[in-house]
Every structure is written in C-alpha cells, then in structure tokens.
Amino acid sequence: MSAEQLIDGKEAQTNKKTSESWSKVQKRLRTKVGEDVFNSWFGRMEVAELEGGRMNLSVPTKFLKNWIDNHYRTDLEECCAQEFKTVEQIELFVRRPGGDRKSTAMRESVQHQATLFAESQQTSIAGSLPDLPGAPAGARTEYAGFEGSPLDPKYTFETFVVGGSNRLAHAAACQVSETLMERPLRFNPLYIHSSVGLGKTHLLHAIAWDVRRRHPSAQVLYLTAERFRYRFVEALKSRDALAFKETLRGIDILLIDDMEFLHGEKTEQEFDHTLNSLLDSGKQVVVASARAPSQLESLDPRMRSRLAGGLVTEICPLDYELRLKVLAKRAEEKRATDPSFQLTEDVIQFLASKLTESGRELDGAVTRLYAACHLTGTPITVDTAEHIIRDLMRGMEPKRIKIDDILKLVSKHYGISRNDILSQRRHRSIVWPRQIGMYLSKKLTSRSLPEIGRRFGGRDHTTVLHAIRKIEKQLDDNTQLKDELDDLKRLLNN
C-alpha cells in the first residue's frame, strides 16, 4: 500500500468516526429539543471542519446562525461535548454555495457516512430540505443577499384557529400558498386587514412556511414595511438602489406586513414601482395592514387602487366561540409538552368571557397560567386564573406609558435621533416629530406641561402648550394625521 493510499485510508476512517459521532449529536439534539425544533433549526447544519480542539459547523443562512447562537447555543455545546470529548470550541458560520474543497469534501464524506450510520441505527437524519408538519427546515428569510424579516416557526396553518371572523382570510391564504405556481394566480394581490392581534401576521408567516414546504425552490420574501423602508434607505446611502430593485423584482412571492407604516415619499414610490412590476409579471403579493386600502391616505391613489384590485378581506374581532377554540387549542399545545397542565372547561369559559381584545391576549393568558402551574405546581382554578390575568382583563388599569417610551417611538417612527428631538434645531423635519411627542406625552401620561417641557430639552411650558394646540387644530380636518396618531398610540399601548 502506497503512502498516499495509507493517508486516504486514515482520512476516511477519521471522517467515518466523525460522522458517527455527529449522528449521535443529532440524535441527542432531537431528544433534547424535540423533532420539530430539530428539523427547523438543526436539520441543515453540517460539520465543515474538525481540527484539534475546534469544530466548525456550517448553516445555509445568517438568520439560522443568529437564531441558533441566541436560542440553542447551550444545547448544541452540551450535546457535542458528549460525543466530541476533545472539542473545546464550536464555531458557527454561514457556508457559501459550494464552499472550499476541503470543507466540501469533509461535508460530503460526513453526510454520506452519517446516512449509512443512521440507517444502521434506524435514526432519521434530516436532508437538506425535509418536510415538516407545519414548517420547513431552516427559517430562510434571505434571498440573493437580501435579508428579510424573521419568521416565527409557531405561526403555521396548523396552529391557526379558524372561526367565523377569520374564515375567509384563512381560506384565501391557504389558496395563495397552494396555487402559487399556477397561472393565472387567483387572488393577486391578497390584502388582509384587521385590528392588532387578530392573526394577520400569523397568516403571512403561515403562507411563507407552506410555500417553502410545497415549493422548496420558490423565492419567498417576508418583510415588515419598516424593514422594507430601512433596506431601501440603506440602498440609497450605499448607492446600490438598482440592485435593491432587481432583487425584489426577482422573487416569486412578496409578503409585506404592517403596510400602514410605509412612510416616506421615495419609499412609497419605490414600493409602488415594485408592486406594479411584480403584479404585471404575474408574481404573488400578499399585504397585511391595520387598515383597509382606501384608508391608507398617505399612499398614492394609484397604489391604493392597485391594492384594492385583488381580494381584500378583513379579520373581525374574535367572537366568544372562537375565543373558546383558541384557548382550548393553546392549552392542548402546552399539554402536548407537559401532560400535567390542565385547564378545566370553567377556566376556559372564564378566560373567553373576560379577554375580548385579541388573540395575543389569549395566547399570553395561557402562557401565564402554564408558567404558574409548571413553576409552582398550583392547580389552575377560576380564582387563581382571575388573579394571574387580572391586568389583562378589560376595565383594569391600563399600561403605564412613560415619556421615554414616547421619545423612543417618535424618533424611530420619523427616522430622527432622540438628540435631534431634544436639541434646539428648528427644521420642520425635527419640529413636527417633537410636537407630536409633546402632544402624546400630554394625552398618554399624567405629567404636567412644565415637566413635559423639561423632558423635551428644557423647554418652557408655553412651547408645549403651543405644540398641543397645533396638533389638536390639525386633527379637526386631517384624517391622515388622526390615523398616524392612532397607530402610534396603539404601538405604545402594546
């Protein structure tokens, strides 16, 4: 046997041992975090290199890397430590398509050996794009270098509870994901609107997950309006606006959330062009907003008309029967992981009668009750439930809003710094947000005019009074301003 053959033989033996150990790590992770979580976040992780005390693991997207680092780093390190005794450091990185020859060869060998080992152990190893009950592996929200907004793996069609108030929106969303590759598209654009917490975002995420499951090669991009605006501004600053436009217009389905927050003349113009381009080329667009298209008065009339030209569907407030179904479903999901958790029919009926604002209230209530049961072992009765969720019930003391909260939101919403608001600058782009902030501070806090003036850069109380009167005067005949203030109040209260 030649020296070269001997070296190749040793490398193959090492790779086989590495693949067997990695398969055991995968098995440990499955047991530790559960099948769905493993497939969603670890199914596309690969061993790229093992050298000395360092092991390099690769994932296909930056979002996956960040999510695992922030949520499952400890679980990963603990499972690896059981099988790779000599490893002292684990590095995660985003692999490039193809990668270098050494990493690719290592990866292919490990994948091959892992498959053989898994078959012998009757252990299922996730492929590059496995099918999942509700969500595909890997929360891929990037396309051609364009980073989208994160997708929540819990927001799938399987976890969406259907009732009379949301049946049409749910059916339309399912239809969009099922017929994406058919021509002509049936509902394009699809526009879903409702008050906060009723399921708009859930349906958009569910569409994205279902499309990725049905059509793994489809180019899916989910963005909040704020994220769209941010990326467009960044593209303008870096003089890369053309690439930004071409990237957006090359996707198969664009999902835009919180459409009411798409502000800025140039941003609106670019979205108008993008929308027209996608629709004209037969690409699917789905939009969610707190208001109907006709009420988005800050947008160009042609854009409002185009958005209203598809299927516009409203999700209405949840009725009592649907609230019962949502609570029962959320309790069942908790019980699947902890059989000791029980909510009696009396408790569910009590929650459904008291929590009438949104689905998020219901989700939060079940989470609180589960935490109380799990951490203290206390049985959940109507009395204990009332004590635990008393601040959620209508008629209780509302959330306390601080001037700091208002300053933070106003600066973010209008794209200026907090220092600009507090400064002596008099440019309209700064004066107007400053006056909005003073108005909201007076309406939403118990602070006096002198105290508000002091918190807004040491201004006199007469300056604050002038700002409040100016906003109030414009509210009489400016519906766009009223909607904008309603949005800001809603964000502060949430």
Order of alpha helices (4+ residues) and beta strands (2+ residues): alpha-alpha-beta-beta-alpha-alpha-beta-alpha-beta-beta-alpha-beta-alpha-beta-alpha-alpha-beta-alpha-beta-alpha-beta-alpha-alpha-alpha-alpha-alpha-alpha-alpha-alpha-alpha-alpha
